[in-house]
Amino acid sequence: MIANCDLKAPMTPELRWLRSFLAVAEEHHFSRAARKLNLAQPALTAHIQQLESAVGATLFERSNRTSGLTAAGRALLPEAEAILKRADALPVRVREAVQGDRGHLRLGLIPPAATAPVAAALRRFTRAYPAVAVEVRQDRQERLEHRLLDGDLDLMLGRRPENASLSHRRLFVEQQGVVLRADDSLVGQERIPLRQLDGRPLLLLRGNPHFGRNLLELAQRHGVHLTALHAADDFPSLHWMILAGLGVAPCSQLLAETLPGGLVVRPLRPAPPQLEIHAAWRGRVPPPPAARWLKLLGETTA
């Protein structure tokens, strides 16, 4: 048979006890501290006694007039100040998080969405809201959608999401052209006729079925033969292969300014269908920091 043990559970110090402790520590006097807190002195004394019981030590060297701190009181003082400072800041921090002034913005982009206006809006956002931590990931649409659904992203910029559980809004459209070496014989034309690409290798990304699809379908409709080479693992590799003279590649005209030296983008005639860029998020409305950034993006692209 197990005997009953009357074990007294340790008390957790309450914020009001800590406030009373700080007031006495600052005033060095119980009566003045009570007046400062607008408390009856017996209530303040009770707070100190309860706090001493909770921490298991006497906090003040008491006398008729003054109350100096004991060694335990001096050890508790900075901890109590830090706790109350954090507690007092909680409403402000929560309000900032609700309004989007604090927190994080985890943004996913497909490459055609990584435009100069998007970068400018991020730059303005980080300056206006320094308490929001910004993370940017560039990847394929399918991977970004999975990350968004798993809660690893707050917002995605890409094609209209295929998953019906994601909310979305159209942001802008991008027109696809073709990227070539700057010394290519076709560069001198303002718009390159699609038929003049006949027989050219079209460099594409491995494992990305969407990249270049619009251009390939357009060429097929017009009887133009493009040799699709899914040979590049990423965009730096793709750009290097173009510079090496191994082919041309599809490219959003919005990204022309971001290309390495020696490469240029030219529009095509006829033009491939435009690609709509959407913002997508989980739930009915974007998280507050994401909503703030989307507003800035709208102002940047207006």
C-alpha positions as CSV (number, residue, x, y, z in Angstrom):
1,M,0.0,0.0,0.0
2,I,1.4,3.4,-1.0
3,A,1.2,6.1,1.7
4,N,-0.4,9.4,0.8
5,C,2.2,12.2,0.5
6,D,1.1,15.7,1.1
7,L,3.5,17.4,-1.3
8,K,2.9,21.1,-1.8
9,A,3.2,22.1,-5.5
10,P,5.6,25.0,-6.1
11,M,3.8,28.3,-6.9
12,T,4.6,30.2,-10.1
13,P,5.2,33.9,-9.5
14,E,2.4,36.1,-10.8
15,L,3.1,39.3,-12.7
16,R,1.3,41.4,-10.0
17,W,3.7,40.0,-7.4
18,L,6.7,41.0,-9.6
19,R,5.3,44.5,-10.1
20,S,4.9,44.9,-6.4
21,F,8.5,43.6,-5.9
22,L,9.9,46.1,-8.5
23,A,8.0,49.0,-6.9
24,V,9.4,48.3,-3.4
25,A,12.9,47.8,-4.9
26,E,12.6,51.2,-6.6
27,E,11.0,53.1,-3.7
28,H,12.9,51.4,-0.9
29,H,9.7,51.8,1.1
30,F,6.5,49.7,1.3
31,S,4.1,52.7,1.8
32,R,5.5,54.7,-1.1
33,A,5.4,51.6,-3.3
34,A,1.8,50.9,-2.4
35,R,0.9,54.5,-3.3
36,K,2.8,54.2,-6.6
37,L,0.8,51.1,-7.5
38,N,-2.5,52.5,-6.1
39,L,-2.7,49.5,-3.8
40,A,-3.5,49.1,-0.1
41,Q,-0.3,48.4,1.8
42,P,-1.6,45.1,3.2
43,A,-2.2,43.9,-0.4
44,L,1.3,44.9,-1.5
45,T,2.8,43.2,1.6
46,A,0.8,40.1,0.7
47,H,2.2,40.2,-2.8
48,I,5.7,40.3,-1.5
49,Q,5.1,37.4,0.9
50,Q,3.6,35.3,-1.8
51,L,6.5,36.0,-4.1
52,E,9.0,35.1,-1.4
53,S,7.1,31.9,-0.7
54,A,7.2,31.1,-4.5
55,V,10.9,31.7,-4.9
56,G,11.8,30.3,-1.4
57,A,13.8,33.2,-0.2
58,T,13.5,36.5,1.6
59,L,13.8,39.4,-0.8
60,F,14.0,42.5,1.4
61,E,15.9,43.4,4.5
62,R,12.9,45.0,6.3
63,S,13.0,47.8,8.8
64,N,10.4,50.4,10.0
65,R,11.2,52.9,7.3
66,T,13.3,51.3,4.5
67,S,13.4,48.0,2.6
68,G,16.8,47.1,1.0
69,L,17.3,44.1,-1.2
70,T,18.8,40.9,0.1
71,A,21.2,38.8,-2.1
72,A,18.1,36.9,-3.3
73,G,16.3,40.1,-4.1
74,R,19.3,41.4,-6.1
75,A,19.4,38.2,-8.1
76,L,15.7,38.4,-8.8
77,L,15.7,42.1,-9.8
78,P,17.0,41.9,-13.4
79,E,14.9,38.7,-14.1
80,A,11.8,40.4,-12.9
81,E,12.5,43.5,-15.0
82,A,13.0,41.3,-18.1
83,I,9.8,39.3,-17.5
84,L,7.7,42.4,-17.0
85,K,9.2,44.1,-20.0
86,R,8.4,41.1,-22.2
87,A,4.9,40.9,-20.7
88,D,4.2,44.6,-21.3
89,A,5.4,44.2,-24.9
90,L,3.1,41.3,-25.7
91,P,0.0,43.4,-26.7
92,V,2.2,45.5,-29.0
93,R,3.9,42.5,-30.6
94,V,0.6,40.7,-31.1
95,R,-1.0,43.8,-32.6
96,E,2.0,44.2,-34.9
97,A,1.8,40.6,-36.0
98,V,-2.0,40.9,-36.7
99,Q,-1.3,44.1,-38.8
100,G,1.6,42.5,-40.6
101,D,4.3,44.8,-39.1
102,R,6.1,41.8,-37.5
103,G,6.5,38.1,-38.2
104,H,7.8,36.5,-41.4
105,L,7.1,36.4,-45.1
106,R,8.2,33.2,-46.8
107,L,7.7,33.8,-50.5
108,G,8.0,31.2,-53.3
109,L,8.5,32.2,-56.9
110,I,8.5,30.4,-60.2
111,P,11.3,31.9,-62.4
112,P,9.0,34.0,-64.7
113,A,7.7,35.7,-61.6
114,A,11.1,36.8,-60.4
115,T,10.8,40.2,-62.1
116,A,12.3,43.6,-61.4
117,P,9.0,45.0,-60.0
118,V,8.8,42.0,-57.6
119,A,12.3,42.7,-56.4
120,A,11.5,46.4,-56.0
121,A,8.5,45.6,-53.9
122,L,10.5,43.3,-51.7
123,R,13.1,46.0,-51.3
124,R,10.5,48.5,-50.2
125,F,8.9,46.0,-47.9
126,T,12.1,45.2,-46.0
127,R,12.8,48.9,-45.5
128,A,9.2,49.7,-44.3
129,Y,8.9,46.6,-42.1
130,P,12.3,45.6,-40.7
131,A,10.7,43.4,-38.0
132,V,9.4,41.0,-40.7
133,A,11.9,38.3,-41.6
134,V,11.8,37.7,-45.4
135,E,12.7,34.4,-47.1
136,V,12.5,33.8,-50.8
137,R,12.6,30.5,-52.6
138,Q,12.7,30.0,-56.4
139,D,11.5,26.6,-57.6
140,R,9.1,24.7,-59.9
141,Q,5.4,25.4,-59.5
142,E,4.6,21.9,-58.3
143,R,7.2,22.0,-55.5
144,L,6.1,25.5,-54.4
145,E,2.4,24.4,-54.2
146,H,3.4,21.5,-52.0
147,R,5.4,23.8,-49.7
148,L,2.5,26.2,-49.6
149,L,0.0,23.4,-48.7
150,D,2.5,22.0,-46.1
151,G,2.8,25.4,-44.4
152,D,6.4,26.0,-45.4
153,L,5.5,29.0,-47.5
154,D,3.2,32.0,-46.8
155,L,2.7,33.1,-50.4
156,M,3.5,31.8,-53.9
157,L,3.9,33.7,-57.2
158,G,3.3,31.5,-60.1
159,R,0.8,30.2,-62.6
160,R,-2.8,29.8,-61.5
161,P,-2.7,27.1,-58.8
162,E,-4.0,23.7,-59.8
163,N,-5.1,22.8,-56.2
164,A,-8.6,24.1,-55.6
165,S,-7.9,24.6,-51.9
166,L,-5.5,27.4,-52.6
167,S,-6.9,31.0,-52.9
168,H,-5.3,33.1,-55.6
169,R,-5.3,36.5,-57.3
170,R,-4.0,37.5,-60.7
171,L,-1.1,39.9,-60.5
172,F,0.3,40.5,-64.0
173,V,0.9,38.7,-67.3
174,E,4.2,38.0,-68.9
175,Q,5.0,37.6,-72.6
176,Q,7.5,35.0,-73.6
177,G,10.2,35.6,-76.1
178,V,13.4,33.9,-76.9
179,V,16.9,34.5,-75.5
180,L,19.9,34.4,-77.8
181,R,23.5,35.3,-77.9
182,A,24.0,39.0,-78.5
183,D,25.9,38.3,-81.7
184,D,23.2,36.0,-83.1
185,S,22.2,36.9,-86.7
186,L,18.6,37.2,-85.6
187,V,19.2,39.8,-82.9
188,G,18.9,42.8,-85.3
189,Q,15.2,42.2,-85.9
190,E,12.7,43.9,-83.6
191,R,10.5,40.8,-83.6
192,I,11.9,37.5,-84.8
193,P,9.6,35.6,-87.1
194,L,8.9,32.2,-85.6
195,R,9.7,30.4,-88.8
196,Q,13.3,31.7,-88.7
197,L,13.9,29.5,-85.6
198,D,13.1,26.4,-87.6
199,G,15.6,23.6,-87.0
200,R,17.2,25.4,-84.0
201,P,17.9,23.5,-80.7
202,L,15.6,24.8,-78.0
203,L,17.3,24.5,-74.6
204,L,15.0,23.5,-71.8
205,L,15.2,22.6,-68.1
206,R,15.3,19.0,-66.9
207,G,12.3,17.9,-64.9
208,N,10.2,21.1,-65.7
209,P,7.4,20.2,-68.1
210,H,6.0,23.7,-68.1
211,F,9.1,25.5,-69.2
212,G,8.9,26.3,-72.9
213,R,5.6,24.5,-73.4
214,N,3.9,27.6,-74.8
215,L,6.7,28.1,-77.4
216,L,6.8,24.4,-78.4
217,E,3.0,24.3,-78.9
218,L,3.0,27.5,-80.9
219,A,5.8,26.2,-83.2
220,Q,3.9,22.9,-83.7
221,R,0.7,24.9,-84.7
222,H,2.7,26.8,-87.3
223,G,4.7,23.9,-88.6
224,V,8.0,25.1,-87.2
225,H,10.4,22.4,-86.0
226,L,12.3,23.1,-82.8
227,T,14.5,20.4,-81.3
228,A,13.7,20.4,-77.6
229,L,16.8,19.6,-75.5
230,H,16.0,19.2,-71.8
231,A,19.7,19.6,-71.0
232,A,20.0,22.2,-68.3
233,D,19.6,21.6,-64.6
234,D,19.1,25.3,-63.7
235,F,19.1,28.8,-65.2
236,P,22.8,29.5,-64.8
237,S,23.5,26.3,-66.7
238,L,20.9,27.2,-69.4
239,H,22.4,30.7,-69.9
240,W,25.9,29.2,-70.1
241,M,24.8,26.8,-72.8
242,I,23.3,29.6,-74.9
243,L,26.5,31.6,-74.5
244,A,28.4,28.5,-75.7
245,G,26.3,28.5,-78.9
246,L,24.4,25.3,-78.1
247,G,20.9,26.7,-78.8
248,V,18.3,29.3,-77.8
249,A,15.8,29.2,-75.0
250,P,12.4,30.6,-74.0
251,C,12.5,33.6,-71.7
252,S,10.0,36.1,-70.2
253,Q,10.5,39.5,-71.7
254,L,10.1,40.9,-68.1
255,L,13.4,39.2,-67.2
256,A,15.5,40.8,-70.0
257,E,17.3,43.1,-67.5
258,T,18.4,40.2,-65.3
259,L,20.2,38.2,-68.0
260,P,24.0,37.7,-68.0
261,G,26.1,39.9,-70.3
262,G,26.2,38.6,-73.9
263,L,22.5,37.5,-73.9
264,V,19.5,39.3,-75.2
265,V,15.7,38.6,-75.4
266,R,13.7,39.2,-78.5
267,P,9.9,39.0,-78.9
268,L,8.5,36.5,-81.5
269,R,6.0,36.9,-84.3
270,P,3.5,35.5,-83.7
271,A,3.8,35.7,-80.0
272,P,3.2,32.7,-77.7
273,P,0.2,33.0,-75.4
274,Q,0.8,35.2,-72.4
275,L,1.4,33.6,-69.0
276,E,-0.7,34.8,-66.1
277,I,1.2,35.3,-62.8
278,H,-1.0,34.7,-59.8
279,A,-0.4,35.1,-56.0
280,A,-1.6,32.1,-54.1
281,W,-2.0,31.4,-50.4
282,R,-3.7,29.0,-48.0
283,G,-7.0,30.1,-46.4
284,R,-9.4,32.9,-47.3
285,V,-7.0,35.8,-47.0
286,P,-3.2,36.0,-47.1
287,P,-1.2,36.2,-43.8
288,P,-0.9,39.8,-42.7
289,P,2.8,40.3,-43.8
290,A,2.0,38.7,-47.2
291,A,-1.1,41.0,-47.6
292,R,1.1,44.0,-46.8
293,W,3.7,43.0,-49.4
294,L,1.0,42.3,-52.0
295,K,-0.3,45.8,-51.5
296,L,3.2,47.2,-52.1
297,L,3.6,45.0,-55.2
298,G,0.4,46.5,-56.6
299,E,1.7,50.0,-56.0
300,T,5.0,49.1,-57.7
301,T,3.4,47.5,-60.8
302,A,0.6,50.1,-61.1
